[in-house]
Structure formats: structure tokens, C-alpha cells
Amino acid sequence: MVHREIITWVDDGYVIAFGLVLLSIYSAALTFTAGLLTVAAVEEMLSESHESGEDSHISIMAFVGGFVLFVLVSAGLEGLLPKS
């Protein structure tokens, strides 16, 4: 009876370890994909912004203001979400 419990414990440990490996691979793949999409979005925004010919103070302030708004909304949503 004791041997069966040890084998079950080892099997459960193997399943948990295998699950953690899959989770880390999944997280790495999601991080890589998010990085690629971020680079693509930033490159597209920069190329579009320089097609107008000249940068004005209004366009720079609008870009910075949009980024600040994004950060504030992200921080606000983080405060509203329940802690798990």
C-alpha cells in the first residue's frame, strides 16, 4: 500500500512539472508575439507620423498625451480588478 502512494506521488509530481514546462513555453510564445506586435505597431505609427512632412508641437503633444492617457487607464483598471 505504501508503494502505491509513493508511485502516485511521483506521477503527480511529473504531471505538475510537465504542466509547468508547458506553461513556461506558452508564456514565452505569448511574450514573443506581443513583442513582435508592439514593434510592428510602433513602426507603423512612426512611419505614418513622418509622412505629413513636418512635426509640429501639437502632434508631439498629442502623441505624448495619448501615451499618458494609456498609462493612466491601465493603472486605473489595475486598481479596479480584484486581487487573486
C-alpha positions in Angstrom: 0.0 0.0 0.0 2.8 2.4 0.8 4.5 1.8 -2.6 1.3 2.6 -4.4 1.1 6.0 -2.6 4.8 6.8 -3.5 4.2 5.9 -7.2 1.1 8.1 -7.2 3.0 11.0 -5.6 5.8 10.7 -8.2 3.3 10.5 -11.1 1.6 13.7 -9.8 4.9 15.4 -9.5 5.8 14.5 -13.1 2.4 15.8 -14.3 2.9 19.1 -12.4 6.4 19.5 -13.6 5.3 18.8 -17.2 2.5 21.3 -16.9 4.9 24.0 -15.6 7.2 23.4 -18.6 4.3 23.8 -21.0 3.1 26.9 -19.2 6.6 28.5 -19.4 6.7 27.7 -23.2 3.3 29.1 -23.7 4.2 32.3 -21.7 7.4 32.7 -23.8 5.5 32.3 -27.0 2.9 34.9 -25.9 5.6 37.3 -24.8 7.5 36.9 -28.1 4.3 37.5 -30.1 3.4 40.6 -28.0 6.8 42.0 -28.6 6.5 41.5 -32.4 3.1 43.1 -32.5 4.4 46.1 -30.4 7.3 46.6 -32.8 5.0 46.4 -35.8 2.6 49.0 -34.3 5.3 51.4 -33.3 7.0 51.2 -36.7 3.6 51.8 -38.4 2.9 54.8 -36.1 6.3 56.4 -36.7 6.2 55.9 -40.5 2.6 57.4 -40.6 3.6 60.3 -38.5 6.6 61.3 -40.7 4.5 61.2 -43.9 3.0 64.5 -43.1 6.2 66.3 -43.8 6.8 68.2 -40.7 6.4 67.7 -37.0 4.5 70.3 -35.1 4.4 70.9 -31.4 0.7 69.8 -31.4 1.4 66.4 -32.9 4.2 65.7 -30.4 2.0 66.8 -27.5 -0.9 64.6 -28.9 1.4 61.6 -29.1 2.7 62.1 -25.5 -0.8 62.8 -24.2 -2.1 59.6 -25.8 0.6 57.6 -24.2 0.0 59.2 -20.8 -3.8 58.5 -21.2 -3.0 54.9 -21.9 -0.8 54.6 -18.8 -3.4 56.2 -16.6 -6.2 54.0 -17.9 -4.0 50.9 -17.4 -3.2 51.9 -13.9 -6.8 52.7 -13.2 -8.0 49.3 -14.4 -5.4 47.5 -12.4 -6.7 49.2 -9.3 -10.3 48.1 -10.1 -9.6 44.5 -10.8 -9.8 42.2 -7.8 -6.7 40.6 -6.4 -6.5 36.9 -6.8 
